[in-house]
């Protein structure tokens, strides 16, 4: 149970459910969880909202809305690897607030997973997932007795791999690639866990003059080689052209970058500090509606989406057993909003979009300072108290509009990106109690 109150009103969230973990013999593991959540008040999430709250498909009601979250799976494993069929939220990329590769914010989706660690210095992670496109397939429907048609969502799939090397102790370097594709059925080529999917996509589609699917490339590093210190960073690349790095080329590559540092037990025991910076250029996560980097319309990457920047700072202290105290500061900014324009029909429009300055204008900003305390009263029984000052605003855009740009008023940008309970300046008090989860 969680309550939240500020000048905009009271919000209450109730969550109930159950979860389990079990082994069948020595090599088969199964797990599952079900949560049913009810919200009273204007706190419903939206795939447009720029916050780090989990995304769900809501059953809306006059008092707020409900949703349920069911995850689970079965895995066959041995000492050096596993293969599984699961429904879950994959998170790839080091981060203490929100990864820019796979953040886990989108609703869980079913996937086949593969994890291999045959030697101490190498690891492979792979999955093939069935995403939810939220795009109707006009040829796929069923009818009720009255003849009304109920259209089904078009197929949308994702394959992704991540190779992690540990050349020396406490240092990991990872790279991988992924593809979002929308065929009438699954493509066996994307079940190859060690493939470079963009090359396969060109072979399967470009030769017949068809439009390519949507592929991505990413790298990640993590270093704990200095005592008390964790350095980490990641880069997510939607499309890369080295000519765009030249000083006389105004075009920007669609890239998201993250860099961060964590200090632990320094200068005090049980004290940790995090500083994290994320920046993303325009059109990085976007594509055609059926191929965009999203499931259930929620972006799979960083919650701020394209053309954005974020600073995140956090201090965490554990003065006694069971008590965690956390102080955080977040400064997030979103710039101009652009649509993905089909490059075959409008190549000059896309070039004009990626030639704009990153965050040429600011359409939305959010600054917040939060104090959060969690205490484990009994085993798996937690009490939580939080106090947050936030300042969330939308802005009018002064520059000249270009084709493909979404141009709204300040009030419209605020409504698009923010739940009503957090408009403007607020001091929000939250309290809750949690059993088991």
URDA-V858272 format. One record per residue. RES is the residue in one small letter. SS is DSSP state (a for helix, b for strand, c for the rest). OMEGA is omega in degrees with one decimal (999 if undefined). Layout:
RES&SS&OMEGA + RES&SS&OMEGA
//
This chain:
x&c&-179.2 + x&b&175.6 + x&b&179.6 + x&b&-177.4 + x&b&169.2 + x&b&-176.1 + x&c&179.8 + x&c&176.0 + x&b&-176.5 + x&b&176.3 + x&b&179.1 + x&b&176.5 + x&b&177.9 + x&b&-178.5 + x&b&174.1 + x&b&179.1 + x&b&-179.7 + x&b&176.5 + x&b&179.9 + x&b&172.0 + x&b&-177.8 + x&b&174.7 + x&b&171.2 + x&b&-172.9 + x&c&-176.9 + x&c&-170.2 + x&c&-179.3 + x&b&177.6 + x&b&175.9 + x&b&177.3 + x&b&178.5 + x&b&176.5 + x&b&176.4 + x&b&176.5 + x&b&175.0 + x&b&-172.3 + x&b&175.2 + x&b&179.3 + x&b&171.6 + x&b&-178.4 + x&c&-174.9 + x&c&-178.8 + x&c&-175.7 + x&c&178.6 + x&c&175.1 + x&c&178.8 + x&c&174.6 + x&c&-174.9 + x&c&-179.3 + x&c&173.9 + x&c&-174.1 + x&c&178.0 + x&c&178.2 + x&c&178.8 + x&c&179.5 + x&c&169.9 + x&c&-171.6 + x&c&164.2 + x&b&-171.9 + x&b&178.7 + x&b&-177.7 + x&c&-178.3 + x&c&-176.5 + x&b&178.7 + x&b&179.9 + x&b&169.3 + x&b&174.7 + x&b&-177.6 + x&b&-179.7 + x&b&177.9 + x&b&178.0 + x&b&178.8 + x&b&177.6 + x&b&-177.4 + x&b&171.6 + x&b&-172.0 + x&b&169.1 + x&b&-172.5 + x&c&-176.3 + x&c&178.2 + x&b&178.6 + x&b&171.5 + x&b&-173.6 + x&b&169.6 + x&b&-172.5 + x&b&167.6 + x&b&-172.1 + x&b&-178.8 + x&c&-179.7 + x&c&176.0 + x&c&178.0 + x&b&178.8 + x&c&-179.6 + x&c&178.1 + x&c&174.9 + x&c&177.7 + x&c&178.9 + x&c&179.5 + x&c&176.3 + x&c&175.5 + x&c&171.3 + x&b&-171.1 + x&c&-175.6 + x&c&-177.6 + x&c&-179.9 + x&c&177.0 + x&c&-178.1 + x&c&179.5 + x&b&-178.2 + x&b&-178.1 + x&b&168.1 + x&b&-176.0 + x&b&174.8 + x&b&176.3 + x&b&-179.9 + x&b&173.1 + x&b&-174.7 + x&b&179.4 + x&b&-174.6 + x&c&-173.8 + x&c&-178.7 + x&b&178.5 + x&b&176.6 + x&b&170.7 + x&b&-177.1 + x&b&167.9 + x&b&169.3 + x&b&-172.8 + x&b&175.0 + x&b&-177.0 + x&c&176.5 + x&c&-171.3 + x&c&-171.9 + x&c&175.2 + x&c&-177.5 + x&b&170.0 + x&b&-173.1 + x&b&-179.9 + x&b&-175.8 + x&b&-178.8 + x&b&168.7 + x&b&-176.6 + x&b&173.7 + x&c&-175.8 + x&c&179.7 + x&c&-178.9 + x&c&178.3 + x&c&-178.2 + x&b&175.3 + x&b&-175.2 + x&b&-179.5 + x&b&177.1 + x&b&177.4 + x&c&179.4 + x&c&175.9 + x&c&-175.3 + x&b&176.4 + x&b&171.3 + x&b&-177.6 + x&b&174.5 + x&b&178.3 + x&b&178.3 + x&b&-177.7 + x&b&178.6 + x&b&176.2 + x&b&-175.9 + x&b&174.1 + x&b&-171.9 + x&c&174.8 + x&c&176.3 + x&b&177.8 + x&b&173.6 + x&b&-175.9 + x&b&170.3 + x&b&-179.2 + x&b&178.3 + x&b&-178.2 + x&b&176.7 + x&b&169.7 + x&b&-179.7 + x&b&-173.8 + x&c&175.6 + x&c&178.2 + x&c&177.9 + x&c&-179.0 + x&c&179.7 + x&c&-177.2 + x&a&-178.7 + x&a&-177.2 + x&a&170.9 + x&a&176.5 + x&c&-169.2 + x&c&-177.0 + x&c&-172.8 + x&c&167.9 + x&c&-164.7 + x&a&178.8 + x&a&177.8 + x&a&177.7 + x&a&179.7 + x&a&178.0 + x&a&178.9 + x&a&-173.7 + x&a&-172.9 + x&a&-171.1 + x&a&-177.2 + x&a&179.6 + x&a&177.4 + x&c&179.0 + x&c&176.9 + x&c&179.7 + x&c&171.0 + x&c&-173.5 + x&b&-177.2 + x&b&-177.6 + x&b&176.4 + x&b&-178.4 + x&b&175.2 + x&b&-178.8 + x&b&174.4 + x&b&179.0 + x&b&-177.9 + x&b&173.8 + x&c&-174.4 + x&c&173.6 + x&c&-178.4 + x&c&178.4 + x&c&-168.5 + x&b&173.3 + x&b&172.0 + x&b&179.1 + x&b&178.4 + x&b&179.6 + x&b&177.0 + x&b&176.9 + x&b&-174.4 + x&b&174.7 + x&c&-179.4 + x&c&-174.8 + x&c&172.3 + x&c&-176.4 + x&a&178.9 + x&a&179.6 + x&a&176.2 + x&a&-179.3 + x&c&-175.1 + x&c&-176.6 + x&c&179.0 + x&c&-177.3 + x&c&-175.7 + x&c&178.8 + x&c&172.4 + x&c&175.9 + x&c&-172.9 + x&b&169.9 + x&b&-177.6 + x&b&177.8 + x&b&176.3 + x&b&-177.2 + x&b&177.9 + x&b&174.1 + x&b&173.3 + x&b&-179.9 + x&b&179.0 + x&c&-179.3 + x&c&2.1 + x&c&180.0 + x&c&173.7 + x&c&178.5 + x&c&175.6 + x&b&175.7 + x&b&179.8 + x&b&-178.8 + x&b&169.9 + x&b&-172.4 + x&b&179.3 + x&b&180.0 + x&b&175.1 + x&b&-176.2 + x&b&179.0 + x&c&-174.4 + x&c&174.3 + x&c&-176.4 + x&c&-176.4 + x&c&-173.4 + x&c&173.2 + x&c&173.2 + x&c&-175.4 + x&c&-177.6 + x&c&-174.3 + x&c&-177.4 + x&c&-176.0 + x&c&-174.0 + x&b&170.2 + x&b&-170.8 + x&c&-178.9 + x&c&175.7 + x&b&178.6 + x&b&179.2 + x&c&-178.2 + x&c&-175.1 + x&c&-172.7 + x&c&-180.0 + x&c&178.1 + x&c&-174.3 + x&c&171.9 + x&c&-173.5 + x&b&178.6 + x&b&-179.6 + x&b&165.7 + x&b&178.1 + x&b&177.3 + x&b&-178.1 + x&b&170.2 + x&b&-179.7 + x&b&-176.5 + x&b&177.3 + x&c&-175.3 + x&c&179.1 + x&c&180.0 + x&c&174.7 + x&c&-178.4 + x&b&175.3 + x&b&177.3 + x&b&-175.0 + x&b&175.1 + x&b&-175.9 + x&b&174.3 + x&b&-179.4 + x&b&175.2 + x&b&-175.2 + x&b&-178.5 + x&b&175.5 + x&b&-177.5 + x&c&180.0 + x&c&-179.9 + x&b&-178.7 + x&b&173.9 + x&c&172.5 + x&c&-178.4 + x&c&-178.4 + x&c&-172.4 + x&c&-179.7 + x&c&-178.4 + x&c&-174.9 + x&c&-176.6 + x&a&-178.1 + x&a&178.6 + x&a&179.2 + x&a&177.6 + x&a&179.0 + x&a&-179.9 + x&a&-176.4 + x&a&174.1 + x&c&176.3 + x&c&174.6 + x&c&175.5 + x&c&-175.0 + x&c&175.9 + x&c&172.6 + x&c&174.4 + x&c&179.1 + x&c&-175.6 + x&b&175.5 + x&b&177.8 + x&b&173.9 + x&b&-179.5 + x&b&172.7 + x&b&-175.6 + x&b&173.7 + x&b&-175.5 + x&b&178.0 + x&b&178.1 + x&b&-178.5 + x&b&177.0 + x&b&-176.2 + x&b&174.3 + x&b&178.7 + x&c&179.9 + x&c&174.2 + x&b&-171.6 + x&b&169.5 + x&b&-176.1 + x&b&173.9 + x&b&-178.5 + x&b&176.1 + x&b&-176.1 + x&b&168.6 + x&b&-178.7 + x&b&177.3 + x&b&-174.2 + x&b&-173.9 + x&b&167.7 + x&b&-175.0 + x&c&169.8 + x&c&-178.8 + x&c&-173.3 + x&c&-176.6 + x&c&179.9 + x&c&-179.4 + x&c&176.8 + x&c&177.4 + x&c&179.3 + x&c&-179.6 + x&b&173.7 + x&b&-176.6 + x&c&-179.8 + x&c&173.2 + x&c&178.5 + x&a&-179.9 + x&a&180.0 + x&a&175.7 + x&a&179.2 + x&a&-179.6 + x&a&-178.0 + x&a&-169.9 + x&a&-168.9 + x&c&170.7 + x&c&-173.9 + x&a&-178.2 + x&a&-177.0 + x&a&176.7 + x&c&172.2 + x&b&-179.0 + x&b&-178.1 + x&b&164.3 + x&b&-172.6 + x&b&177.6 + x&b&180.0 + x&b&176.4 + x&b&-179.6 + x&b&176.2 + x&b&-171.8 + x&b&177.6 + x&b&169.1 + x&c&-176.0 + x&c&999
//
